Amino acid sequence: TGTMDDVLASLKRGEILLKKVERAKPQSVGRSDDPRENMLATIRKGIQLRKVTVGPNVPANSNPVNDLERSIKAAMKRMKKVSPDSDDEADDGSQSEEWES
């Protein structure tokens, strides 16, 4: 293999450095080591989906385990008190009067 300049120069001279290769055959379902490929192959083949029941939501652990987690949660609470969410403000596209000139 050469650089791109070598390849272009050989093409100008009429030399053929490229060779034809056979296209890889698609793997059948279940033969690939990659689970994503297996899933895509089954989807392409057409698989009957089954209904999945959703379990109850597990609440996040409200009791911090260590000091670092407690400290971070306390800081987040303080930040939330200081800077209210912008979602609470009306977003009707009109500007505040203090910004009008």
NORPEJO-V150404 format. One record per backbone hydrogen bond with DSSP energy under -0.5 kcal/mol. NH is the residue of the N-H (numbers start at 1). CO is the residue of the C=O. If there is no record, write none. Layout:
BEGIN
nh=NH co=CO
nh=NH co=CO
END
This chain:
BEGIN
nh=7 co=3
nh=8 co=4
nh=9 co=5
nh=10 co=6
nh=11 co=7
nh=12 co=8
nh=13 co=9
nh=14 co=10
nh=15 co=10
nh=17 co=15
nh=31 co=28
nh=35 co=33
nh=38 co=34
nh=39 co=35
nh=40 co=36
nh=41 co=37
nh=42 co=38
nh=43 co=39
nh=44 co=40
nh=45 co=41
nh=46 co=42
nh=49 co=47
nh=59 co=57
nh=64 co=62
nh=70 co=66
nh=71 co=67
nh=72 co=68
nh=73 co=69
nh=74 co=70
nh=75 co=71
nh=76 co=72
nh=77 co=73
nh=78 co=74
nh=79 co=75
nh=80 co=76
nh=81 co=77
nh=82 co=78
nh=83 co=79
nh=84 co=82
nh=88 co=85
nh=89 co=86
nh=99 co=96
nh=100 co=96
nh=100 co=97
END
